[in-house]
Amino acid sequence: MSLSQTSDISPWDQTRQFLLSVARAMRVCAESAEHQSVVERFTEDLRLATTKSPPSTPKTTPNELGRARDTRLACQLIDLSDHLPWAESFRTPNMANRIAACNFNDLFDLKHHTAGLLYLDPDLVYPEHQHPPPELYFTLSGTAAWRYGGSQEYRVISAGNLLHNDSLGLHGVRSGDTPLLAFFLLSGKFG
């Protein structure tokens, strides 16, 4: 049964269940005890988080999100997508719905993490950037070339993989010939 078929559960509870499923998948993929610990702390933060009213700002709908169906988690997310606060990414202005971000901190009062989604249409670039909080990325759908983990080069990564960026580590991504959908988790508050 998909999350959208559970009509007696609110969209916020469905979203929380989805995020807990993502956290379970991340724990399985984690290659270090440190990364597992980050995901466990996020799970606890999410379980304790109160829900917020969604922002009233105009919503961006990712252009080809419906094509991002190559994993079970991506399909679950698509079922929830109408309830999520998608917005244009501040790093890619004027890309309308071709590059979008969703900030789960707009839905949940997460005390110790910043969590969200990054969406890219096929064949697009999300610019290289850095920020103080360390970050984990979990690819939900698509194959893309990522610069991550202190590397100077881009490496092709498929759905179901966990990537790590240290504090102030330069990173970016280029989508392939399918849409990219990735969950990001920063240890600490950002922005």
Helices and strands as residue ranges (DSSP letters): G 3-5, H 11-29, H 33-48, G 65-67, H 72-80, G 81-83, E 86-88, E 99-103, G 104-106, E 113-120, E 125-129, E 135-141, E 144-147, E 155-157, E 162-165, E 171-175, E 180-187
